[in-house]
Amino acid sequence: MFWPSLPLSHSLHCHLTVDCVIISTLTFSTPLVTAKMVRESKPLTLYSHCFLSVLMLKSCWLQGSTSQKPAVLADSQQGSQEYTHSIRLDGDIILGGLFPVHSRGERGMPCGELKKEKGIHRLEAMLFAIDLINKDPDVLPNVTLGARILDTCSRDTYALEQSLTFVQALIERDGSDVRCTNGDPPIFAKPDKVVGVIGASASSVSIMVANILRLFKIPQISYASTAPELSDNTRYDFFSRVVPPDSYQAQAMLDIVTAMGWNYVSTLASEGNYGESGVDAFVQISRELGGVCIAQSLKIPREPRPGEFDKIILRLVETPNARAVIMFANEDDIRRILDAAKSNNLTGHFLWVGSDSWGSKISPVVQQERVAEGAITILPKRASVDGEARNNLDLTRFSGCFERNPDFNYVFLLLVAFDRYFKSRSLSNNRRNIWFAEFWEENFSCKLGMHGKRPGSPKKCTGLEKVGRDSIYEQEGKVQFVMDAVYAMAHALHHMHRELCPGYLGLCPRMTNIDGRELLTHIHAVNFNGSAGTPVIFNENGDAPGRYDIFQYQINNRSVAEYKVIGHWTNQLHLNMEALQWTTGDLSLPGSVCSLPCLTGERKKVVKGVPCCWHCERCEGYHFQASEFTCELCSYEKRPNQNRTGCQPIPIIKLEWHSPWAVVPVFISVLGIIATTFIIVTFIRYNDTPIVRASGREVSYVLLTGIFLCYIITFPMIAAPDIVVCSFRRIFLGLGMCFSYAALLTKTNRIHRIFEQGKKAVTAPRFISPASQLVITFSLISVQLLGVLLWFAADPPHTFVDYGEQRTQDPENARGVLKCDISDLSLICSLGYSILLMVTCTVYAIKTRSVPETFNEAKPIGFTMYTTCIIWLAFIPIFFGTAQSAERMYIQTATLTVSLSLSASVSLGMLYMPKVYIIIFHPERNVPKRKRSFKAIVTAATMTSKLSHLAAERPNGEVKTELCEGMEASVPPPKTTYVSYTNHAM
């Protein structure tokens, strides 16, 4: 501590104004309140007066605590008290230095354990850089740099208290209003005037110190503070840094996360400007760019309670999918977080992504290498020198003034020289570092005499230990940037010296009191090669450009852990994915995602408020994956492809000849065509025989033609649809039945008229001649043909693909059916007229059912029509009942063709097969008989009819007797006789 805290009673011994007493008292006892007041916009004069009062109080306390000594203190005495907790190097120009030599103390103590790397390494880097500059004839020739280096103890309020040392020389000391307890005025030693400050390390400390340094226009260059808040040049105009701000670092870390394919991460920040600002920058950039979601944002308190880190680890486990943890935390917090993860058996679960506060440091991972394995860390770009280069480099080329040799990389020389320098430090040659003895004990785990800092250590230090030989040594990551900061200040002073003191050896009067704002202008104008081999420059905000090295903490096959460079970031990420290793020998990339990627053909249903979490829903039915989040319906003639990423045409089918639905109808049709052809040929050959003539040759040939057409329609119905096939279907679909039933209707109507006429008179009815019968038949047929012609004119035939008939729930089974444009309604209309003829014919067949079969074909026609009606009554429910079936095309086509063929077959079998049988197998019956008049034929038929009625009204014996008597009197011998009314006189 710079000076001990004073109780209020001590401060009241000096006669000050009330405001200053309060400020001074609070400064001694409550640094946090002072820090708050420094942040407020108070006038500079008030601060200067109050800080002066604080210094006077300090002088009073020194005198009051040594009442036996004279009022005036010698410079040596003052110096022994003044520099007990700081390092002082004499020089023409004095630079301040702020370093976290110790960690934050616990249980009310300001300082804790020594920091070997972040503290001693960095502090020695400043001392080493000053030594080099003082020996360098090209930088500040004949001007010696001095230093005043203070310990911040990693605490912002303590650092603010310490930094009051830097402003002492800038405050006018008027002791007229101040008296010490013995009545004497205070005597002040001449303080060192600090022209610039190197530091601090933590952003929170730099922010606190920057607030007071800007009041006294003292430029500040930090070597490690990266909080984005410090880029605000309206509030921190005297602050600069040789490391890039966390806004660049946050972008680089986000690029790393994106490159790894991680979209669900947690963040962890140490409370304070560095941690909170870094996480805020990361969260803000991730929101702006999208693609990465924050599962949890946790904060580590400044003063964590026991078990606090275990609670943080358990909270991180609450979102197990967010394995990646973005850490903006200080070194101590990182170590304790890793230890908590280890103690909770979570080694290997978390994927650590550490900021530059972790970098490539050894201390956070000591004795917890396994839990830190795979951690990806980031560090501002620095020069890399391997061990062989460090060992083989000849440092004699530096010469006495550390001249640059063009044969060597100057940056490498600096780094290697620092390693040689630090390894050569010992208790005997490094007395200027007041904390080096404490470092010695800590580094070698020994105790220096009775006053050592390690009372519990059984081992005594010999003083002959050697850094790097008896202990592990690795240059701390920010050493280079400490040297960059010192050199930046030196180059700015050098340019200022050349401008204000041209040709002057040493400091000229114009540089006796260096103006801080003018020095700041020169700092922002520097441009030289720094430790990373890249130019050290500052933008208008005092920030360095963003250049980072990316490391991964790996354990090789020999169980040796080390940081391995896996890439770099300079405005964009360059990452060597092949160099990544997560556990020993494991090269597979782990995941940190809220939801696994959806499969092809699945859409993401995002969880509300968390765009990185979703549920996968498959695009069902005829939908395909149109985008990552939507499914769309394919057009009607298409279906989704196999992986549902697009649509493809639905296959088009038609009834194939080899299908069972086609084979059976074709087989029946072929048999029918053969049979019909055979009958036609037989009738033509025996055209003049009685049986053929008795059947009515002209109408019979029309009927056979209709039967033939009923069979032949099967082939156009099964053939692949085209315009010709569709035209044939329209023409012949109802034409065959029309031919058949028009002929049968003409026959039955003729029989009915003849017998009805015979009951009234013996004269023959009109229009019963063969010619008349043909005219009537073709008149009936012409109606069908006229309807077909009108159909052709109104709607020319064409084909179309019916995608609805076989549009199944499973798109894989969907088919388009190639069809002719014959709808069910058109089909009914086409067949309706033929069915009307069929029904009419059936009615006449019923009316002529009592005509004896000896005289005509009434009964065979009747049986034919009854059977045909049954066939078509069965056809209607089958045809229209399968309209919703997936096999509709096959069933309906097969039903229609088979029904037509069966109708034709019934007519063929009932009406013509018996005649053909007699013609071929019983030609003796096919002989001409005597001609009878029309009157005789009608009389015989009438008598036969009467006898039939009598037989039905009498008992069995009487019926037989009367029937026999009647037959003997009026009926010819019992021999089948075929009578043709055509051959009789009309």
Secondary structure, DSSP 8 states (H G I E B T S, - for coil): --S----HHHHTTS---HHHHHHHHHHHH-HHHHHHHHHS---HHHHHHHHHHHHHHHHHHHHHTTTTS-SS--HHHHHHHHTTTEEEE--SEEEEEEE--EEE-STT-SEEEE-IIIIIIHHHHHHHHHHHHHH-TTSSTT--EEEEEEE-TT-HHHHHHHHGGGGGGGS----TT---TTS----------EEEEE--SSHHHHHHHHHHHGGGT--EEESS---GGGG-TTT-TTEEESS--HHHHHHHHHHHHHHTT--EEEEEEESSHHHHHHHHHHHHHHHHH-S-EEEEEEEE-SS--TTHHHHHHHHHHTSTT--EEEEE--HHHHHHHHHHHHHTT-TTT-EEEE-TTTTT-SGGGTT-HHHHTT-EEEEE------HHHHHH--GGGGTTTT---TTS-HHHHHHHHHHHHHHT--TTT-TT-TTHHHHHHHHHT-B-STT-S-TT---B--S---TTTSS-----TTHHHHHHHHHHHHHHHHHHHHHHSTT-SS--GGGTS--HHHHHHHHHT--EE-TTSSEE---TTS-----EEEEEEEE-TTS-EEEEEEEEESSSEEE-GGG--SBTTB-S-----SS----TTEEEEEETTEEEEEEEEE--TTEEE-SSS-EEE--TTEEE-TTSSSEEE--EE---TTSHHHHHHHHHHHHHHHHHHHHHHHHHHTTTSHHHHHT-HHHHHHHHHHHHHHHHTHHHHHS---HHHHHHHHHHHHHHHHHHHHHHHHHHHHHHHHHHHHHH-SS--SS-SHHHHHHHHHHHHHHHHHHHHHHHHHS---EEEEEEEE--SSGGG-EEEEEES--HHHHHHHHHHHHHHHHHHHHHHHHTTTS-TTT-SHHHHHHHHHHHHHHHHHHHHHHHHTTTSTTHHHHHHHHHHHHHHHHHHHHIIIIIHHHHHHHHH-GGGS-------HHHHHHHHHHHHHHHHHHHHS-HHHHHHHHHHHHHHHS--S------GGGS--
